[in-house]
């Protein structure tokens, strides 16, 4: 079935409280997806954002980011009073001011937590205890980690002086995750009931400062003090002449194999409660990954090391059955990576922003080279917006690139963004995904992330008035023309 969808992280949803939430504007966005003929909502990782507010450096591989909790829902449940929301800071409308919104929301979330525990007759009490028991394997170590991190002034776990947290602090963290899972579960059901599937994003590596590494140090390549001996990254590429040092610790794949990859299986099982399809970020790392000595200033000093390969996916298939994965196969990709992807019939990715850097007819990102079993994008969260790209805002803006794109589309430049959208939706790719910024025609100011940089990322938000029927109908018509509407 031909499908289309929108890439929008929940933190980018509009709303009154400084950051996107799982409340009414999330449901309004789902209505927009239905109205515009979409079948997919793609998101970024949902975990508690860590360094640089990046969802790819989360403090947990399965927990939710508390900033997604709906303040209005907390009021509806009686855990906050309406007056608690009065006198909030003046938040910017089109960006997330993390430095202001995080302390503001944490104060209210902790107040709501007290409201829940002080009411012995709260109707959600049995559901809460059942959640704690069902999710115990990851929830207990995460709740302890989060409580201790708060006690230790948010420092990295290897630097903690306080080593134990009282049971009340740990229970608070469990309640916060319970409410987030509850809110997300209702939202996911709303999506699925209307024919919308959620595409989640699973980073191959986890942050060093995470509950995962603290609770399972033997699964990671660490020194005696708990710090990484080597870190993950990529060699020089499209985005950086010196490569990228991500800082994540590397796995001890041999140890993981001896456990039957239990940590991975449990991680994916929990994620499949949250989403319908999983994009495996940095898929090539399962075949070979770039190993950089810890302390290196650039990624140039790294080398390729063997990943777990085919055996890893055999074990996953035995445990999970069908593997609902998308392989993020961008960057330096070898025939061995393609073979691993194709062995499991996983759709790879195609990105139009990568199609016109030269005249080569062999470029897999050129639309005439697309195959049906792929997921095609105008750009991803790591690319400039399409309007910004057409304006020449990329550091690797190739000579003649935009001219070649416009010749391919056969249009004048003022129509370029929607013309590229048309090229994408008309392509043979079974699945086409559009970043919401491209649907809105926004420029480089709306870019979500610039790889190999730290400042200013992950902040873009949509304005309330931008969720309108005029744009929805325009998308619907293109989905109708190119056979991407849901089957009746």
Secondary structure, 3 states (H helix, E strand, C coil): CCEEEEECCHHHCCCCCCCCCCCHHHHHHHHHHHHCCCCEEECCCCCCCCHHHCHHHCCCCCCCCHHHCCHHHHHHCCCCCHHHHCCCCCCCCCECCHHHHHHHHHHHHHHHHHHHHHCCCCCCHHHHHHHHHHCHHHHHHHHHHHHHHHHCCCCCHHHCCCCCCCHHHHHHHHHHHHHHHHHHHHHHHHHHHCCCEEEEEEECCCCCCCHHHHHCHHHECECCCCCECEEEEECCECCECCCEEEEEECECHHHHHHCCCHHHHHHHHHHHHHCCEEEEECHHHHCEEEEEECCCCCHHHCEEEECCHHHHHHHHHHHHCCCCEEECCCCCCCHHHHHHHHHCCCEEEEEHHHCCCCCCCCCCCCHHHCCCCEEEECCCCCCCCHHHHHCCCCCCCCCCHHHHHHHHHCCCHHHHHHHHHHHHHHCCCCEEEEEHHHHCCCCHHHCCCCCCCCCCCCCECCCHHHCCHHHHHHHHHHHHHCCCCCCC
